[in-house]
Amino acid sequence: MRLITFISMLLLGIGCAGTKTAADKSNKFNGTWIPVQQEFGGTSLPSSAFAKQKLIISDSNYTVMAESVDKGVVHYKDDKMDIYGKEGVNAGKHFTAIYKYENNQLTICYNLSGDSYPQAFETKSKPTLFLSIFKKE
């Protein structure tokens, strides 16, 4: 009986350790993010346009606090995001995006039409692309 208990605890410990490692990787973006720069269709937005905005990520859930509150689910794969609005003005919408994390900043380039992923972090001459650079609060 002790052997079975020991093996069960060992397997449980190994399983939890593996889960923690996977969770750590998927959770690196967890927290509150503040925009420091935004660009839409090649035009930089003034800081007053996003001064009160926040992006909160908790695993695969997100909340955007701006003029209103949007909530939904985000899936990450190969530096790409699929964003599904569940509550707020974007409920029922699907957005695609690319992202990168460099120098303690999270850069996301969204395709607001959701029909394809942006090819680069560039919005010039692309009216459906929106770029936001965030720092952690």
DOROBA-141926 format. One line per field, with one value per atom (N, C-alpha, C): residue number from 1; residue in one letter; atom name; x, y, z. Coordinates in Angstrom, 3 decimals, decimal comma. Layout:
N
n: NUM; ...;
res: A; ...;
atom: CA; ...;
east: X; ...;
north: Y; ...;
up: Z; ...;
This chain:
137
n: 1; 1; 1; 2; 2; 2; 3; 3; 3; 4; 4; 4; 5; 5; 5; 6; 6; 6; 7; 7; 7; 8; 8; 8; 9; 9; 9; 10; 10; 10; 11; 11; 11; 12; 12; 12; 13; 13; 13; 14; 14; 14; 15; 15; 15; 16; 16; 16; 17; 17; 17; 18; 18; 18; 19; 19; 19; 20; 20; 20; 21; 21; 21; 22; 22; 22; 23; 23; 23; 24; 24; 24; 25; 25; 25; 26; 26; 26; 27; 27; 27; 28; 28; 28; 29; 29; 29; 30; 30; 30; 31; 31; 31; 32; 32; 32; 33; 33; 33; 34; 34; 34; 35; 35; 35; 36; 36; 36; 37; 37; 37; 38; 38; 38; 39; 39; 39; 40; 40; 40; 41; 41; 41; 42; 42; 42; 43; 43; 43; 44; 44; 44; 45; 45; 45; 46; 46; 46; 47; 47; 47; 48; 48; 48; 49; 49; 49; 50; 50; 50; 51; 51; 51; 52; 52; 52; 53; 53; 53; 54; 54; 54; 55; 55; 55; 56; 56; 56; 57; 57; 57; 58; 58; 58; 59; 59; 59; 60; 60; 60; 61; 61; 61; 62; 62; 62; 63; 63; 63; 64; 64; 64; 65; 65; 65; 66; 66; 66; 67; 67; 67; 68; 68; 68; 69; 69; 69; 70; 70; 70; 71; 71; 71; 72; 72; 72; 73; 73; 73; 74; 74; 74; 75; 75; 75; 76; 76; 76; 77; 77; 77; 78; 78; 78; 79; 79; 79; 80; 80; 80; 81; 81; 81; 82; 82; 82; 83; 83; 83; 84; 84; 84; 85; 85; 85; 86; 86; 86; 87; 87; 87; 88; 88; 88; 89; 89; 89; 90; 90; 90; 91; 91; 91; 92; 92; 92; 93; 93; 93; 94; 94; 94; 95; 95; 95; 96; 96; 96; 97; 97; 97; 98; 98; 98; 99; 99; 99; 100; 100; 100; 101; 101; 101; 102; 102; 102; 103; 103; 103; 104; 104; 104; 105; 105; 105; 106; 106; 106; 107; 107; 107; 108; 108; 108; 109; 109; 109; 110; 110; 110; 111; 111; 111; 112; 112; 112; 113; 113; 113; 114; 114; 114; 115; 115; 115; 116; 116; 116; 117; 117; 117; 118; 118; 118; 119; 119; 119; 120; 120; 120; 121; 121; 121; 122; 122; 122; 123; 123; 123; 124; 124; 124; 125; 125; 125; 126; 126; 126; 127; 127; 127; 128; 128; 128; 129; 129; 129; 130; 130; 130; 131; 131; 131; 132; 132; 132; 133; 133; 133; 134; 134; 134; 135; 135; 135; 136; 136; 136; 137; 137; 137;
res: M; M; M; R; R; R; L; L; L; I; I; I; T; T; T; F; F; F; I; I; I; S; S; S; M; M; M; L; L; L; L; L; L; L; L; L; G; G; G; I; I; I; G; G; G; C; C; C; A; A; A; G; G; G; T; T; T; K; K; K; T; T; T; A; A; A; A; A; A; D; D; D; K; K; K; S; S; S; N; N; N; K; K; K; F; F; F; N; N; N; G; G; G; T; T; T; W; W; W; I; I; I; P; P; P; V; V; V; Q; Q; Q; Q; Q; Q; E; E; E; F; F; F; G; G; G; G; G; G; T; T; T; S; S; S; L; L; L; P; P; P; S; S; S; S; S; S; A; A; A; F; F; F; A; A; A; K; K; K; Q; Q; Q; K; K; K; L; L; L; I; I; I; I; I; I; S; S; S; D; D; D; S; S; S; N; N; N; Y; Y; Y; T; T; T; V; V; V; M; M; M; A; A; A; E; E; E; S; S; S; V; V; V; D; D; D; K; K; K; G; G; G; V; V; V; V; V; V; H; H; H; Y; Y; Y; K; K; K; D; D; D; D; D; D; K; K; K; M; M; M; D; D; D; I; I; I; Y; Y; Y; G; G; G; K; K; K; E; E; E; G; G; G; V; V; V; N; N; N; A; A; A; G; G; G; K; K; K; H; H; H; F; F; F; T; T; T; A; A; A; I; I; I; Y; Y; Y; K; K; K; Y; Y; Y; E; E; E; N; N; N; N; N; N; Q; Q; Q; L; L; L; T; T; T; I; I; I; C; C; C; Y; Y; Y; N; N; N; L; L; L; S; S; S; G; G; G; D; D; D; S; S; S; Y; Y; Y; P; P; P; Q; Q; Q; A; A; A; F; F; F; E; E; E; T; T; T; K; K; K; S; S; S; K; K; K; P; P; P; T; T; T; L; L; L; F; F; F; L; L; L; S; S; S; I; I; I; F; F; F; K; K; K; K; K; K; E; E; E;
atom: N; CA; C; N; CA; C; N; CA; C; N; CA; C; N; CA; C; N; CA; C; N; CA; C; N; CA; C; N; CA; C; N; CA; C; N; CA; C; N; CA; C; N; CA; C; N; CA; C; N; CA; C; N; CA; C; N; CA; C; N; CA; C; N; CA; C; N; CA; C; N; CA; C; N; CA; C; N; CA; C; N; CA; C; N; CA; C; N; CA; C; N; CA; C; N; CA; C; N; CA; C; N; CA; C; N; CA; C; N; CA; C; N; CA; C; N; CA; C; N; CA; C; N; CA; C; N; CA; C; N; CA; C; N; CA; C; N; CA; C; N; CA; C; N; CA; C; N; CA; C; N; CA; C; N; CA; C; N; CA; C; N; CA; C; N; CA; C; N; CA; C; N; CA; C; N; CA; C; N; CA; C; N; CA; C; N; CA; C; N; CA; C; N; CA; C; N; CA; C; N; CA; C; N; CA; C; N; CA; C; N; CA; C; N; CA; C; N; CA; C; N; CA; C; N; CA; C; N; CA; C; N; CA; C; N; CA; C; N; CA; C; N; CA; C; N; CA; C; N; CA; C; N; CA; C; N; CA; C; N; CA; C; N; CA; C; N; CA; C; N; CA; C; N; CA; C; N; CA; C; N; CA; C; N; CA; C; N; CA; C; N; CA; C; N; CA; C; N; CA; C; N; CA; C; N; CA; C; N; CA; C; N; CA; C; N; CA; C; N; CA; C; N; CA; C; N; CA; C; N; CA; C; N; CA; C; N; CA; C; N; CA; C; N; CA; C; N; CA; C; N; CA; C; N; CA; C; N; CA; C; N; CA; C; N; CA; C; N; CA; C; N; CA; C; N; CA; C; N; CA; C; N; CA; C; N; CA; C; N; CA; C; N; CA; C; N; CA; C; N; CA; C; N; CA; C; N; CA; C; N; CA; C; N; CA; C; N; CA; C; N; CA; C; N; CA; C; N; CA; C; N; CA; C; N; CA; C; N; CA; C; N; CA; C; N; CA; C; N; CA; C; N; CA; C; N; CA; C; N; CA; C; N; CA; C; N; CA; C; N; CA; C; N; CA; C; N; CA; C;
east: 0,824; 0,000; 0,864; 1,942; 2,833; 3,481; 3,833; 4,448; 3,476; 2,233; 1,216; 1,029; 0,972; 0,819; 2,017; 3,219; 4,435; 4,458; 4,136; 4,129; 3,071; 1,910; 0,849; 1,300; 1,941; 2,421; 3,529; 4,399; 5,471; 4,906; 3,969; 3,346; 2,589; 1,906; 1,198; 2,184; 3,296; 4,322; 4,930; 5,210; 5,751; 4,726; 3,493; 2,430; 2,267; 2,304; 2,178; 3,382; 4,564; 5,767; 5,690; 5,236; 5,095; 4,043; 2,950; 1,888; 2,372; 3,142; 3,634; 4,542; 5,400; 6,298; 5,498; 4,524; 3,694; 2,910; 2,398; 1,626; 2,507; 3,755; 4,663; 4,880; 5,044; 5,261; 4,031; 2,844; 1,642; 1,248; 1,776; 1,388; 2,357; 3,353; 4,339; 3,729; 2,562; 1,905; 0,848; 0,665; -0,330; 0,011; -0,999; -0,808; -1,527; -1,247; -1,857; -0,836; -1,238; -0,381; -0,929; -0,048; -0,397; 0,178; -0,635; -0,082; 0,846; 1,962; 2,910; 2,992; 2,471; 2,450; 1,367; 0,630; -0,368; -0,337; -0,668; -0,639; -1,783; -2,473; -3,597; -3,471; -3,361; -3,253; -2,074; -0,992; 0,206; 0,270; -0,771; -0,810; -0,636; 0,353; 0,557; -0,559; -1,078; -2,125; -1,487; -2,090; -1,541; -1,734; -0,822; -0,902; -2,212; -2,835; -4,117; -5,208; -5,048; -6,044; -6,053; -4,945; -4,873; -4,398; -4,391; -3,867; -4,603; -5,875; -6,658; -6,919; -6,249; -6,465; -5,597; -6,107; -5,362; -5,742; -4,774; -5,003; -4,629; -5,575; -5,327; -5,410; -4,337; -4,285; -4,191; -5,037; -5,015; -5,176; -4,056; -4,011; -4,594; -5,706; -6,267; -7,416; -7,623; -8,670; -8,053; -8,776; -8,298; -9,442; -9,068; -9,989; -9,299; -9,995; -9,496; -10,365; -9,719; -10,432; -10,058; -11,031; -10,836; -12,076; -12,701; -13,946; -15,042; -14,922; -15,818; -14,948; -15,573; -14,832; -15,153; -14,111; -14,218; -13,572; -14,207; -13,640; -13,726; -12,779; -12,803; -11,704; -11,428; -10,459; -9,403; -8,160; -7,060; -6,308; -5,966; -5,172; -3,859; -2,744; -1,395; -0,819; -0,171; 0,555; 1,522; 2,793; 3,819; 3,838; 3,857; 3,889; 2,668; 1,580; 0,315; -0,756; -1,765; -2,888; -4,191; -5,120; -6,505; -7,295; -8,006; -8,693; -10,195; -10,932; -12,375; -13,082; -13,823; -14,585; -15,790; -15,994; -17,119; -18,088; -17,573; -18,402; -17,945; -18,874; -18,536; -18,792; -18,260; -18,530; -17,971; -17,007; -16,427; -16,932; -18,031; -18,611; -18,952; -18,545; -18,824; -17,819; -16,845; -15,854; -14,592; -13,885; -12,618; -11,570; -10,489; -9,374; -8,142; -7,302; -6,019; -4,925; -3,800; -2,704; -1,392; -0,315; 1,017; 1,541; 2,456; 2,990; 4,454; 5,111; 6,493; 6,706; 7,641; 8,006; 9,501; 9,852; 11,257; 11,439; 12,559; 12,913; 11,782; 11,166; 10,074; 8,858; 8,694; 7,522; 6,835; 5,514; 4,694; 4,145; 4,489; 4,019; 3,021; 1,843; 0,801; 0,340; 0,327; -0,207; -1,469; -2,607; -3,913; -4,389; -5,023; -5,768; -7,238; -7,822; -9,185; -10,219; -9,834; -10,767; -10,765; -9,703; -9,632; -9,490; -9,251; -9,206; -7,825; -6,786; -5,430; -4,560; -3,386; -2,455; -1,612; -1,316; -0,390; 0,943; 1,599; 2,887; 4,055; 3,860; 4,922; 4,284; 5,105; 4,641; 4,639; 3,904; 3,850; 2,406; 1,879; 0,489; 0,333; 1,422; 1,349; 0,654; -0,308; -1,098; -1,923; -2,182; -2,986; -4,058; -5,215; -6,225; -6,883; -6,706; -7,311; -6,328; -5,091; -4,093; -3,968; -3,849; -3,720; -2,549; -1,602; -0,415; -0,432; -0,133; -0,052; 1,177; 1,931; 3,091; 2,754; 2,934; 2,557; 3,774; 3,690; 4,632; 3,788; 4,384; 3,665; 3,520; 2,335; 2,063; 2,842;
north: -1,198; 0,000; 1,256; 1,253; 2,409; 2,634; 1,557; 1,669; 2,316; 1,898; 2,471; 3,946; 4,297; 5,696; 6,509; 5,946; 6,649; 6,880; 5,839; 5,961; 6,974; 6,934; 7,893; 9,319; 9,537; 10,878; 11,322; 10,397; 10,707; 11,106; 10,321; 10,643; 11,964; 12,197; 13,458; 14,621; 14,452; 15,498; 15,771; 14,717; 14,891; 15,577; 15,163; 15,783; 17,251; 17,591; 18,996; 19,801; 19,208; 19,931; 20,231; 19,277; 19,509; 20,563; 20,528; 21,509; 22,890; 22,991; 24,294; 24,898; 24,091; 24,596; 25,090; 24,321; 24,747; 25,991; 26,038; 27,207; 28,438; 28,277; 29,417; 30,039; 29,192; 29,701; 30,440; 29,875; 30,512; 31,723; 31,849; 32,937; 34,110; 34,120; 35,201; 36,561; 36,579; 37,843; 38,219; 37,372; 37,687; 38,997; 39,805; 41,061; 42,199; 43,393; 44,599; 45,316; 45,626; 46,267; 47,646; 48,623; 50,010; 50,369; 50,908; 51,300; 52,507; 52,440; 53,560; 54,170; 53,433; 53,936; 53,180; 53,907; 53,272; 53,914; 53,072; 53,516; 52,830; 53,572; 53,026; 53,457; 52,488; 52,809; 53,694; 53,586; 54,379; 55,698; 56,041; 57,305; 57,057; 57,695; 57,588; 58,326; 57,709; 58,344; 59,144; 60,267; 61,033; 60,259; 60,446; 59,709; 59,967; 61,120; 61,400; 60,442; 59,850; 58,921; 57,589; 57,226; 55,929; 56,044; 57,241; 57,475; 56,687; 56,404; 55,695; 54,239; 53,725; 52,342; 51,372; 50,149; 49,057; 47,757; 46,869; 45,510; 44,589; 43,771; 42,825; 41,421; 40,665; 39,294; 38,347; 37,339; 36,285; 34,956; 34,296; 33,060; 33,313; 32,696; 32,903; 33,913; 34,598; 35,614; 37,002; 37,921; 39,293; 40,242; 41,396; 42,502; 43,754; 44,517; 45,799; 46,869; 47,786; 48,903; 50,148; 50,705; 51,920; 52,781; 53,242; 53,998; 53,110; 51,816; 50,804; 49,610; 48,569; 47,377; 46,243; 45,631; 44,475; 43,286; 42,136; 40,912; 39,817; 38,891; 37,781; 36,781; 36,008; 34,917; 35,140; 34,845; 34,954; 33,626; 33,191; 31,978; 32,382; 31,861; 32,174; 30,954; 31,186; 30,096; 30,701; 30,340; 30,754; 32,267; 33,039; 34,505; 35,110; 34,361; 34,842; 34,737; 35,581; 35,575; 35,473; 34,751; 34,777; 35,308; 36,392; 37,108; 37,031; 36,541; 36,371; 37,221; 38,221; 39,070; 38,324; 38,388; 37,704; 38,694; 39,820; 40,836; 42,213; 43,136; 44,502; 44,755; 45,860; 46,263; 45,287; 44,471; 43,509; 42,080; 41,921; 40,590; 39,965; 38,722; 37,994; 38,237; 39,103; 39,394; 38,569; 38,305; 37,585; 38,489; 38,732; 39,520; 38,629; 38,861; 38,163; 39,177; 38,681; 39,581; 38,822; 39,584; 39,054; 39,795; 39,173; 39,812; 39,474; 40,334; 40,064; 40,691; 40,118; 40,631; 40,905; 42,197; 42,610; 43,785; 43,804; 44,931; 45,303; 44,288; 44,459; 45,151; 45,080; 45,643; 44,572; 44,618; 43,720; 44,528; 44,100; 44,768; 43,850; 44,394; 43,626; 44,413; 43,743; 44,331; 43,536; 44,205; 43,593; 43,806; 42,807; 42,971; 43,024; 44,186; 44,369; 43,713; 43,350; 42,625; 41,138; 40,656; 39,267; 38,243; 38,676; 37,724; 37,123; 37,714; 37,173; 37,797; 37,239; 37,788; 38,878; 39,944; 40,944; 40,271; 40,770; 40,202; 40,821; 42,046; 42,753; 43,731; 44,330; 45,315; 46,700; 46,818; 48,024; 48,244; 49,447; 49,717; 50,691; 51,259; 52,253; 51,675; 52,431; 52,039; 50,778; 50,461; 49,279; 49,711; 50,163; 50,770; 49,826; 48,518; 47,601; 47,167; 47,663; 47,269; 48,319; 47,800; 48,632; 48,098; 48,948; 48,561; 49,197; 48,400; 48,939; 48,354; 49,223; 48,804; 49,043; 48,004; 48,044; 47,843; 48,408; 48,078; 47,558; 46,708; 46,156; 47,208; 47,246; 48,212; 47,838;
up: 0,000; 0,000; 0,000; 0,804; 0,831; -0,526; -1,199; -2,508; -3,507; -3,472; -4,374; -4,057; -2,788; -2,389; -2,846; -2,646; -3,063; -4,576; -5,341; -6,804; -7,236; -6,619; -6,950; -6,684; -5,532; -5,191; -6,146; -6,506; -7,438; -8,800; -9,310; -10,593; -10,532; -9,431; -9,254; -9,234; -8,538; -8,486; -9,850; -10,599; -11,946; -12,833; -12,723; -13,521; -13,190; -11,912; -11,512; -11,964; -11,882; -12,316; -13,799; -14,596; -16,026; -16,315; -15,579; -15,770; -15,398; -14,323; -13,895; -14,960; -15,545; -16,576; -17,779; -18,216; -19,342; -18,974; -17,749; -17,319; -17,237; -16,762; -16,679; -18,057; -19,077; -20,422; -20,929; -20,689; -21,211; -20,372; -19,170; -18,273; -18,282; -19,150; -19,086; -19,387; -19,998; -20,299; -19,265; -18,268; -17,245; -16,548; -16,324; -15,620; -16,323; -15,853; -16,409; -17,271; -18,483; -19,470; -19,810; -19,888; -20,177; -21,547; -22,466; -23,763; -23,643; -24,356; -24,386; -25,782; -26,766; -28,134; -28,891; -29,750; -30,604; -31,989; -32,967; -34,359; -35,096; -35,933; -36,690; -38,144; -39,035; -40,452; -40,792; -40,058; -40,319; -39,579; -38,848; -38,118; -36,625; -36,021; -34,576; -33,857; -32,823; -32,026; -30,899; -30,525; -29,398; -28,095; -27,153; -25,883; -25,154; -25,372; -24,722; -25,198; -26,377; -26,912; -26,177; -25,556; -24,874; -23,420; -22,879; -21,528; -20,448; -20,642; -19,616; -19,967; -20,977; -21,401; -20,617; -20,489; -19,857; -20,553; -20,653; -21,123; -19,968; -19,550; -18,462; -19,042; -18,869; -19,373; -18,186; -18,201; -17,196; -17,927; -18,155; -18,932; -20,316; -20,670; -21,999; -21,995; -20,891; -20,808; -20,851; -21,481; -21,511; -21,177; -20,676; -20,450; -20,960; -21,788; -22,255; -21,636; -20,938; -20,335; -21,119; -21,812; -22,600; -22,381; -23,453; -23,315; -22,732; -22,977; -22,415; -22,024; -21,552; -21,136; -22,104; -22,627; -23,506; -22,805; -22,946; -22,383; -23,418; -23,329; -24,260; -23,991; -25,022; -24,941; -26,016; -25,662; -26,621; -26,648; -27,854; -28,052; -28,697; -28,162; -28,640; -29,350; -30,481; -31,141; -32,148; -32,028; -32,994; -33,215; -32,139; -32,199; -32,878; -32,893; -33,441; -32,363; -32,498; -31,559; -32,341; -31,763; -32,203; -31,018; -31,236; -30,164; -30,434; -29,447; -29,593; -28,548; -29,003; -28,095; -27,545; -26,241; -25,590; -24,947; -24,453; -23,803; -24,255; -24,371; -24,753; -26,226; -26,733; -28,115; -29,143; -28,763; -29,699; -29,488; -28,756; -28,535; -29,883; -30,055; -31,286; -32,398; -32,180; -33,219; -33,012; -34,113; -34,095; -34,728; -34,003; -34,507; -34,555; -35,549; -35,630; -35,323; -34,831; -34,465; -34,460; -34,521; -34,258; -33,035; -32,317; -31,122; -30,938; -30,153; -29,754; -28,382; -27,654; -26,332; -26,355; -26,295; -26,298; -25,359; -24,654; -23,789; -22,825; -22,242; -21,277; -21,873; -23,176; -23,832; -24,672; -24,658; -25,458; -26,632; -27,840; -29,048; -29,735; -30,029; -30,699; -31,924; -33,054; -34,280; -34,631; -34,554; -34,759; -36,191; -36,759; -37,999; -37,590; -37,643; -37,161; -38,065; -39,294; -40,148; -39,807; -39,153; -38,700; -39,806; -41,050; -42,154; -42,406; -41,827; -41,952; -40,868; -40,669; -39,685; -40,343; -39,621; -40,178; -40,504; -41,535; -41,943; -41,181; -40,674; -39,963; -38,984; -38,152; -37,165; -37,817; -38,896; -39,707; -40,143; -39,946; -40,306; -41,467; -41,931; -42,999; -44,237; -44,765; -45,942; -45,715; -44,454; -44,118; -43,113; -43,616; -42,758; -41,751; -41,886; -40,917; -39,829; -39,892; -38,893; -37,794; -36,580; -35,395; -34,578; -34,241; -33,495; -32,123; -31,118; -29,751; -29,064; -28,407; -27,636; -26,166; -25,356; -23,943; -23,044; -21,849; -20,779; -19,617; -18,809; -17,671; -16,585; -15,990; -14,919; -13,680;
